[in-house]
Amino acid sequence: MNVAWQNHIESSYSVIRGKPRIKGTRIPVSLILGYLANGYATDKIIDEFPDIDKDKIAACLDYARELAEFEVAA
């Protein structure tokens, strides 16, 4: 699934201390990634958090992928 995370994820210090979260919610990206890491299916996550959908879950994965590709210049 090709989803641009920038359309679904935001961060501002006034909400959950700036942790990246799904836009319009207080659901942190790290929580969704944790559910996925523990083997939860996307449908189960959506049951737990009805404010999100498959695109938002895919955006969390895309966000994590982009962070993993980040390189620090020495």
Buried (B, 14 or more C-beta within 10 A) or exposed (E): EEBEBEEBBBBEEEEBEEBBBBBEBEBBBBBBBEBBEEEBEBEEBBEEBEEBBEEBBBBBBBBBEEEEEEEEEE
